[in-house]
């Protein structure tokens, strides 16, 4: 079966977002899909050293990314490109240089510190990861910050709380259900007081404090189920993994510079601004 290079191009694009530029350029930039037999992909790389490195350091990340792009589990095998593939062979000096760099680093380190090289190159994505769209960072983050102000919340944790909760299902891919964090763990991660997450009822002359969880529930981004009372309360979450386009009603809450930039973003994505502007929904998320 002929290799579908468009698939590998899409996979490479997504892999590039998950690692440093130096790692991508050294090990994957010039790789090529040379055959695709069913769910098995054969990838040509520049040297046996690259085969070994990718097979031990990046394989899990590549398999997860390929499955997300193709829509089903796949197998990936790395092979050394033949001599006729000048595109891959031309930059073998980069791999040789990488080997020399590692050797040089090992030589400079005391014997009991050489494991540091492994720690520096440890693939953190093997512990689970999520990707957040630029759109969410650039527009949903300030939008949720404005909602916080409307509720009188004192700190910006709502967007980061959503991102943090999303990370837990990704970290437990081998389990039926994710192990959700306690509120105490969330306060440690977000470096904030408990009430910033859970809120606080009005009492003894103190005003009510609206927490980030209530804002996320109101916006239909996170759903919370609790069991128990007080500090012993156990929280279970259902979290929306991605956020849609903001509506004109929502965008109107942002400052004028972000509103103008959002209009340019819609044009860049070839979305009809006039049609979008006619939306009267308060949100595209389900009630």
TAWOUR-V481824 format. One record per residue. SS is DSSP state (2 for helix, 1 for strand, 0 for the rest). OMEGA is omega in radians with two decimals (NA if undefined). Layout:
ss:SS omega:OMEGA
ss:SS omega:OMEGA
This chain:
ss:0 omega:3.12
ss:0 omega:3.14
ss:0 omega:3.09
ss:0 omega:-3.05
ss:2 omega:3.12
ss:2 omega:3.11
ss:2 omega:-3.12
ss:2 omega:3.08
ss:2 omega:3.10
ss:2 omega:3.13
ss:2 omega:3.13
ss:2 omega:-3.14
ss:2 omega:-3.14
ss:2 omega:3.10
ss:2 omega:-3.12
ss:2 omega:-3.14
ss:0 omega:-3.01
ss:0 omega:-3.08
ss:0 omega:3.13
ss:0 omega:3.12
ss:2 omega:-3.11
ss:2 omega:3.12
ss:2 omega:-3.13
ss:2 omega:-3.09
ss:2 omega:-3.08
ss:2 omega:-2.96
ss:2 omega:-2.99
ss:0 omega:-2.98
ss:0 omega:-3.07
ss:0 omega:3.11
ss:0 omega:-3.11
ss:1 omega:3.01
ss:1 omega:-3.07
ss:1 omega:3.05
ss:1 omega:3.07
ss:1 omega:3.12
ss:1 omega:-3.08
ss:0 omega:-3.13
ss:0 omega:3.14
ss:1 omega:3.11
ss:1 omega:3.05
ss:1 omega:-3.05
ss:1 omega:3.11
ss:1 omega:3.08
ss:1 omega:-2.86
ss:0 omega:-3.07
ss:0 omega:3.09
ss:2 omega:3.09
ss:2 omega:3.10
ss:2 omega:3.08
ss:2 omega:-3.11
ss:2 omega:-3.07
ss:2 omega:-3.13
ss:2 omega:-3.10
ss:2 omega:-3.09
ss:2 omega:-3.02
ss:2 omega:-2.99
ss:2 omega:-3.01
ss:2 omega:-3.11
ss:2 omega:3.11
ss:2 omega:-3.13
ss:2 omega:-3.14
ss:2 omega:3.13
ss:2 omega:-3.12
ss:2 omega:3.13
ss:2 omega:3.12
ss:2 omega:3.13
ss:2 omega:-3.12
ss:2 omega:-3.04
ss:2 omega:3.11
ss:0 omega:3.11
ss:0 omega:3.13
ss:0 omega:3.13
ss:0 omega:2.99
ss:1 omega:3.14
ss:1 omega:3.08
ss:1 omega:3.11
ss:1 omega:3.12
ss:1 omega:3.10
ss:1 omega:3.14
ss:0 omega:3.12
ss:0 omega:-3.06
ss:0 omega:-3.12
ss:0 omega:-3.13
ss:0 omega:-3.05
ss:2 omega:-3.10
ss:2 omega:-3.13
ss:2 omega:-3.05
ss:2 omega:-3.02
ss:0 omega:-3.05
ss:0 omega:3.11
ss:2 omega:3.14
ss:2 omega:3.10
ss:2 omega:3.11
ss:2 omega:3.09
ss:2 omega:3.13
ss:2 omega:3.12
ss:2 omega:3.09
ss:2 omega:3.12
ss:2 omega:3.14
ss:2 omega:3.13
ss:2 omega:3.12
ss:2 omega:3.14
ss:2 omega:3.13
ss:2 omega:3.09
ss:2 omega:-3.10
ss:2 omega:-3.10
ss:2 omega:-3.10
ss:0 omega:3.00
ss:0 omega:-3.10
ss:2 omega:-3.08
ss:2 omega:-3.13
ss:2 omega:-3.05
ss:0 omega:3.08
ss:2 omega:3.11
ss:2 omega:3.11
ss:2 omega:3.11
ss:2 omega:-3.11
ss:2 omega:-3.14
ss:2 omega:-3.08
ss:0 omega:-3.13
ss:0 omega:-3.12
ss:0 omega:-3.08
ss:2 omega:-3.13
ss:2 omega:3.10
ss:2 omega:3.10
ss:2 omega:-3.12
ss:0 omega:3.14
ss:0 omega:3.02
ss:0 omega:3.06
ss:0 omega:3.13
ss:0 omega:-3.08
ss:0 omega:3.05
ss:2 omega:-3.13
ss:2 omega:3.14
ss:2 omega:3.14
ss:2 omega:-2.98
ss:2 omega:-3.05
ss:2 omega:3.12
ss:2 omega:-3.14
ss:2 omega:3.09
ss:2 omega:3.10
ss:2 omega:3.13
ss:2 omega:3.07
ss:2 omega:3.09
ss:2 omega:3.08
ss:2 omega:3.08
ss:2 omega:3.14
ss:2 omega:3.13
ss:2 omega:3.13
ss:2 omega:-3.13
ss:0 omega:3.09
ss:0 omega:-2.98
ss:0 omega:-3.09
ss:0 omega:-3.11
ss:0 omega:3.09
ss:0 omega:-2.99
ss:2 omega:-3.13
ss:2 omega:-3.14
ss:2 omega:3.08
ss:2 omega:3.09
ss:2 omega:-3.14
ss:2 omega:-3.14
ss:2 omega:3.13
ss:2 omega:3.11
ss:2 omega:-3.05
ss:2 omega:-3.05
ss:2 omega:3.06
ss:2 omega:-3.14
ss:2 omega:-3.11
ss:2 omega:-3.07
ss:0 omega:-3.06
ss:0 omega:-3.12
ss:0 omega:-3.12
ss:0 omega:3.10
ss:0 omega:-3.12
ss:0 omega:3.09
ss:0 omega:3.05
ss:0 omega:-3.04
ss:0 omega:-3.12
ss:0 omega:3.00
ss:0 omega:3.08
ss:2 omega:3.11
ss:2 omega:3.11
ss:2 omega:3.13
ss:2 omega:3.12
ss:2 omega:3.09
ss:2 omega:-3.12
ss:2 omega:-3.06
ss:2 omega:3.11
ss:0 omega:-3.13
ss:0 omega:3.09
ss:0 omega:-3.12
ss:2 omega:-3.06
ss:2 omega:3.10
ss:2 omega:3.14
ss:2 omega:-3.03
ss:2 omega:-3.06
ss:0 omega:-3.14
ss:1 omega:3.12
ss:0 omega:3.10
ss:0 omega:3.12
ss:1 omega:3.04
ss:0 omega:3.11
ss:0 omega:3.11
ss:1 omega:3.12
ss:0 omega:3.05
ss:0 omega:3.05
ss:1 omega:3.11
ss:0 omega:-3.13
ss:0 omega:-3.12
ss:2 omega:3.14
ss:2 omega:3.13
ss:2 omega:3.11
ss:2 omega:3.14
ss:2 omega:3.08
ss:2 omega:3.13
ss:2 omega:3.14
ss:0 omega:3.11
ss:0 omega:3.12
ss:0 omega:3.13
ss:1 omega:3.04
ss:1 omega:-3.03
ss:1 omega:3.00
ss:1 omega:-3.12
ss:1 omega:3.04
ss:1 omega:3.12
ss:0 omega:-3.07
ss:0 omega:3.03
ss:2 omega:-3.10
ss:2 omega:3.14
ss:2 omega:-3.11
ss:0 omega:3.12
ss:1 omega:-3.10
ss:1 omega:2.98
ss:1 omega:-3.01
ss:1 omega:2.86
ss:1 omega:-2.93
ss:1 omega:3.05
ss:0 omega:-3.02
ss:0 omega:3.13
ss:0 omega:-3.10
ss:0 omega:-3.06
ss:0 omega:3.06
ss:0 omega:3.03
ss:0 omega:3.12
ss:0 omega:3.07
ss:2 omega:3.11
ss:2 omega:-3.13
ss:2 omega:-3.12
ss:2 omega:-3.13
ss:0 omega:3.12
ss:0 omega:-3.11
ss:0 omega:3.13
ss:0 omega:-2.98
ss:2 omega:-3.13
ss:2 omega:3.11
ss:2 omega:3.09
ss:2 omega:3.12
ss:2 omega:-3.14
ss:2 omega:3.12
ss:2 omega:3.09
ss:2 omega:3.11
ss:2 omega:3.13
ss:2 omega:3.11
ss:2 omega:3.12
ss:2 omega:-3.14
ss:2 omega:-3.14
ss:0 omega:3.09
ss:0 omega:3.05
ss:0 omega:-3.10
ss:0 omega:-3.08
ss:2 omega:-3.14
ss:2 omega:3.12
ss:2 omega:3.11
ss:2 omega:-3.08
ss:2 omega:-3.14
ss:0 omega:3.13
ss:0 omega:3.12
ss:0 omega:3.12
ss:0 omega:3.08
ss:0 omega:3.14
ss:0 omega:3.07
ss:0 omega:3.10
ss:0 omega:-3.11
ss:0 omega:3.06
ss:0 omega:NA
